């Protein structure tokens, strides 16, 4: 089961640099580190970051609620040029939006795409504004329907025949189902941390995490991981307690974010121009509720035999990803029949390629993916 975890990247117009200045001024320091003669008033860090991320007048920057599936759901569209193609990002989790951390890596993408971040039903700002209510019982079919309705809204509202759809982790399940069901709406489907067979993900991911623990001599990790064997259980089920232990050591051993031993971005989320403190709290609550509601269905997902697509298909996989192991995606890719396909194995990355290697990924998107918006007319 995918969990949240994202790596901070500072683009050319660095929000990190702006934040450093903001903190310095709020402490009464000048930029050289010397004490200023008169303290400046406290700075709103979110406002500083928002100003630093400002787009040109011909761009689009809309944070709003839209009616999807009978409830209000939050989206944020950002792009430097309204004529650029739309790229809808379908987040993972379940219930783990990328909206509150997108400010750390997304700005360069917005020169080439109008990027749409969406807090799904039961997640983030959507969960917060609905006071934790989801309108209907969460399920994969419902979430797929929400995705397709949102795509139709984007096409009609912004005058686009088609869009690009990018699904990450849990979101890659929805992305694959939409690509199979409504290829007419898409220029291409882009899977990141792609789920192919959830049961096999768990078998392979557990084995790789245990092997990593043994190779690194981490005795507590080895002991805890061996204690939850067999994983999954012989009947294919997995308790939340076992999942939590596997994910804990997966994260500590760098299988969720490369070279890092934590899967916690609350500090970054607290600085998001898109989120309030209440939204950050709702993020945690929504993620927990979404996992409880959706993980049983998630564990039954199997795309092994769905290999024929009517749209181009692209997969990005972190070489060190043990949540959705890259070896499983690479094997599946060999059997894919699509108008165009390409597999990108990203070194020095794990499960969150979008913000572990955002520059490398953007180069590939611009070179191989974005031209499809020009040639499909």
C-alpha positions in Angstrom: 0.0 0.0 0.0 1.5 3.3 -1.0 2.0 5.9 1.7 2.8 9.6 1.6 6.3 10.8 1.4 7.9 13.5 -0.8 11.3 15.0 -1.4 11.9 18.7 -1.4 13.3 20.3 -4.6 14.0 24.0 -4.9 13.6 25.3 -8.5 15.4 28.2 -10.2 13.1 30.8 -8.5 13.7 29.1 -5.2 10.9 29.2 -2.6 13.5 27.8 -0.2 15.6 31.0 -0.7 12.6 33.2 -0.2 11.8 31.4 3.0 15.3 31.9 4.3 15.0 35.6 3.8 11.5 35.6 5.4 12.9 33.8 8.5 15.9 36.2 8.7 13.6 39.3 8.5 11.2 37.8 11.1 14.2 37.4 13.5 15.3 41.0 12.9 18.4 40.0 11.0 19.8 41.5 7.8 20.7 39.2 4.9 24.4 39.0 6.1 23.3 37.6 9.4 24.0 40.8 11.5 21.4 42.1 13.9 19.3 44.8 12.2 19.0 48.1 14.0 15.2 47.8 14.2 13.3 44.5 14.1 11.0 44.0 11.1 7.4 42.9 11.7 6.7 39.1 11.5 6.6 37.7 8.0 3.8 35.4 6.8 5.9 32.6 5.2 3.0 31.2 3.2 2.5 34.7 1.6 6.2 35.0 0.8 6.2 31.6 -0.9 3.0 32.5 -2.8 4.5 35.8 -4.0 7.7 34.0 -5.1 5.7 31.5 -7.1 3.6 34.1 -8.9 2.9 33.4 -12.6 3.0 35.8 -15.5 -0.3 37.6 -16.5 -1.0 35.2 -19.4 -0.8 32.3 -17.0 -3.5 30.5 -15.0 -3.5 30.1 -11.2 -6.9 29.0 -9.8 -7.4 27.3 -6.4 -11.1 26.5 -6.3 -13.9 24.0 -5.5 -15.7 22.2 -8.3 -18.7 19.9 -8.2 -17.5 16.4 -8.8 -19.6 13.3 -8.1 -22.2 15.2 -6.1 -19.8 17.0 -3.7 -17.4 19.9 -3.7 -13.8 18.9 -4.4 -10.7 21.1 -4.4 -8.4 21.6 -7.4 -5.5 23.9 -8.1 -4.6 24.8 -11.7 -1.3 26.4 -12.4 0.5 27.2 -15.6 2.5 29.9 -17.2 0.6 29.9 -20.5 -3.1 29.1 -20.9 -2.4 27.6 -24.3 -0.2 24.8 -22.8 -1.8 21.3 -22.5 -3.3 20.3 -19.2 -1.7 17.6 -17.0 -3.9 16.2 -14.3 -2.0 14.7 -11.3 -3.9 11.9 -9.5 -2.3 11.6 -6.1 -1.5 8.5 -4.1 -2.0 7.3 -0.6 -4.9 6.5 -0.6 -5.7 10.0 0.8 -2.3 11.6 0.4 -2.6 14.8 -1.8 0.5 16.3 -3.4 -1.1 19.8 -3.5 0.5 21.0 -0.2 4.0 20.1 -1.3 3.8 20.8 -5.0 5.2 24.3 -4.5 8.6 22.7 -3.8 9.1 21.2 -7.3 6.3 22.1 -9.7 7.0 25.6 -10.8 9.4 24.5 -13.7 6.7 22.1 -14.9 4.3 25.0 -15.3 6.3 26.5 -18.1 5.2 23.5 -20.3 2.0 22.3 -18.8 -1.0 23.6 -16.9 -0.7 21.3 -13.9 -3.8 20.4 -12.0 -3.4 19.2 -8.4 -6.6 17.5 -7.0 -7.5 16.6 -3.5 -9.6 13.5 -4.0 -12.8 12.7 -2.3 -11.9 12.0 1.4 -8.5 13.7 1.2 -6.9 17.0 2.1 -8.8 20.2 1.5 -11.8 18.2 0.1 -12.0 16.2 3.3 -11.6 19.4 5.4 -14.3 21.4 3.7 -16.7 18.5 3.9 -16.0 18.0 7.6 -14.8 14.5 7.0 -17.8 13.4 5.0 -17.3 11.7 1.6 -20.8 11.8 0.3 -20.7 8.2 -0.7 -18.9 5.1 0.4 -15.3 5.2 -0.9 -14.4 2.7 -3.5 -12.3 2.3 -6.6 -15.2 2.6 -9.1 -16.5 5.7 -7.4 -13.0 7.3 -7.5 -12.6 6.4 -11.1 -15.9 8.0 -11.9 -14.8 11.2 -10.0 -11.5 11.2 -12.1 -13.4 10.9 -15.4 -15.9 13.6 -14.4 -13.0 16.0 -13.4 -11.3 15.3 -16.8 -14.5 16.2 -18.6 -14.8 19.4 -16.5 -11.3 20.4 -17.4 -11.8 19.8 -21.1 -15.0 21.7 -21.3 -14.0 24.6 -19.0 -10.6 25.2 -20.6 -11.4 24.4 -24.2 -9.1 21.3 -24.4 -10.0 18.2 -26.6 -7.8 16.0 -24.4 -5.4 16.2 -21.5 -2.4 14.3 -20.1 -3.2 12.1 -17.1 -0.5 11.2 -14.5 -1.3 8.8 -11.8 1.0 8.2 -8.8 0.9 5.0 -6.6 -2.7 4.6 -5.5 -3.6 7.2 -8.1 -2.0 5.0 -10.8 -4.8 2.5 -10.2 -7.3 5.2 -11.1 -5.1 6.3 -14.0 -4.9 2.9 -15.5 -8.6 2.3 -15.3 -9.4 5.7 -16.9 -6.8 5.0 -19.7 -8.6 1.7 -20.4 -12.1 3.1 -20.1 -11.9 6.6 -21.6 -8.8 6.8 -23.9 -10.7 9.3 -26.0 -10.1 11.9 -23.3 -6.3 11.5 -23.1 -3.2 12.4 -25.1 -1.3 9.9 -23.0 -1.3 8.1 -19.6 1.8 8.5 -17.4 2.2 6.1 -14.5 4.6 6.9 -11.6 5.2 4.3 -8.9 2.7 2.3 -11.0 0.6 -0.4 -9.3 0.4 -3.5 -11.5 -0.5 -6.3 -9.1 -1.0 -5.3 -5.5 -0.4 -8.7 -4.0 2.9 -9.1 -5.9 3.9 -5.6 -4.8 3.6 -6.7 -1.2 5.5 -10.0 -1.7 8.4 -8.5 -3.7 8.5 -5.3 -1.6 8.7 -7.2 1.7 11.4 -9.4 0.4 13.4 -6.5 -0.9 13.0 -4.5 2.4 14.1 -7.6 4.4 17.1 -8.1 2.1 18.0 -4.4 2.5 17.8 -4.7 6.3 20.0 -7.8 6.3 22.6 -6.3 4.0 22.8 -3.1 6.2 23.1 -5.1 9.4 20.0 -3.5 10.9 19.1 -6.1 13.5 15.9 -4.4 14.8 14.6 -4.2 11.3 15.4 -7.8 10.5 13.8 -9.0 13.7 10.5 -7.0 13.2 10.2 -7.9 9.6 10.8 -11.6 10.2 8.2 -11.5 13.0 5.4 -10.6 10.5 6.1 -13.5 8.2 4.4 -14.8 6.2 3.7 -11.5 4.5 1.1 -11.4 3.0 -0.7 -14.0 5.0 -1.2 -17.4 3.3 -4.7 -16.4 2.3 -3.5 -13.2 0.7 -4.8 -10.9 3.4 -2.6 -8.4 5.3 -3.5 -6.8 8.6 -2.9 -3.0 9.1 -0.5 -3.9 11.9 1.7 -5.9 9.5 1.5 -3.2 6.8 2.5 -0.6 9.3 5.6 -2.5 10.3 6.7 -3.2 6.7 6.1 0.4 5.7 8.0 1.7 8.7 11.2 -0.2 7.8 10.7 0.4 4.1 10.8 4.2 4.8 13.7 4.0 7.3 15.7 2.0 4.7 15.1 4.5 1.9 12.5 2.5 -0.1 10.0 5.3 -0.1 12.3 8.3 -0.5 15.8 7.6 -1.7 18.6 8.3 0.8 16.1 9.4 3.5 14.9 7.6 6.6 11.6 9.5 7.1 8.3 9.7 5.4 7.0 12.9 6.9 6.5 16.2 5.1 4.3 18.0 7.6 6.8 20.9 7.8 6.6 21.5 4.1 2.8 21.2 4.2 2.7 23.8 6.9 4.3 26.3 4.6 2.1 25.6 1.6 0.3 28.6 0.1 -2.6 26.3 -0.7 -3.1 24.9 2.8 -4.2 26.3 6.1 -3.3 24.8 9.5 -6.7 23.1 9.6 -6.1 21.7 6.1 -2.8 20.1 7.3 -4.6 18.5 10.2 -7.4 17.3 7.9 -4.7 15.8 5.6 -3.6 13.4 8.3 -7.2 12.5 9.3 -8.3 12.0 5.7 -5.3 9.8 4.9 -6.1 7.6 7.8 -9.8 7.3 6.9 -9.1 6.7 3.2 -6.6 3.9 3.9 -9.1 2.2 6.2 -11.8 2.4 3.5 -9.8 1.7 0.4 -6.9 -0.6 1.3 -9.0 -3.9 1.2 -10.0 -3.1 -2.4 -6.5 -1.9 -3.2 -5.0 -5.3 -2.3 -7.2 -7.0 -4.9 -6.0 -4.9 -7.8 -4.5 -6.9 -10.7 -3.7 -5.4 -14.1 -1.5 -8.3 -15.3 -3.8 -9.1 -18.2 -4.7 -5.5 -19.1 -1.9 -4.9 -21.5 -3.6 -3.3 -24.6 -4.0 0.4 -24.6 -5.4 2.8 -27.2 -3.3 5.7 -25.9 0.4 6.2 -25.5 1.7 4.9 -22.1 4.7 6.1 -20.2 6.0 4.7 -16.9 8.5 6.3 -14.5 9.9 4.0 -11.8 12.4 4.8 -9.1 15.3 2.2 -9.2 15.1 1.9 -5.4 11.3 1.8 -5.1 10.2 -1.0 -2.8 6.6 0.2 -2.4 5.7 -0.4 -6.0 8.9 -2.3 -7.0 10.4 -1.2 -10.3 11.1 -4.8 -11.4 7.3 -5.5 -11.5 6.6 -2.5 -13.7 9.5 -3.2 -16.0 8.3 -6.8 -16.5 4.7 -5.6 -17.2 6.0 -3.0 -19.6 7.4 -5.6 -21.9 3.9 -6.9 -22.5 2.3 -3.5 -23.1 0.8 -3.0 -26.6 0.1 0.8 -27.1 0.4 3.3 -29.9 3.6 4.5 -28.2 5.3 3.4 -25.0 8.4 4.2 -23.0 9.8 3.1 -19.6 12.0 5.4 -17.6 14.0 3.8 -14.8 15.2 6.7 -12.6 18.4 6.1 -10.7 18.8 7.6 -7.2 15.0 7.7 -6.7 12.5 5.5 -4.8 8.7 5.9 -4.7 8.3 9.6 -5.2 10.1 10.2 -8.4 8.1 13.4 -9.1 9.9 15.3 -6.4 13.0 13.1 -5.9 14.1 13.7 -9.6 11.7 16.5 -10.8 14.2 18.0 -13.3 15.1 14.6 -14.9 11.4 13.7 -15.1 10.5 17.1 -16.6 13.1 16.7 -19.3 11.6 13.4 -20.3 8.1 14.8 -20.2 9.0 17.6 -22.5 11.0 15.5 -24.9 8.7 12.5 -25.2 5.3 13.3 -23.8 4.3 16.9 -24.4 4.8 16.7 -28.2 1.8 14.3 -28.3 -0.5 17.3 -27.7 0.8 18.9 -31.0 0.7 15.7 -33.2 -2.7 14.3 -32.1 -4.8 17.0 -33.8 
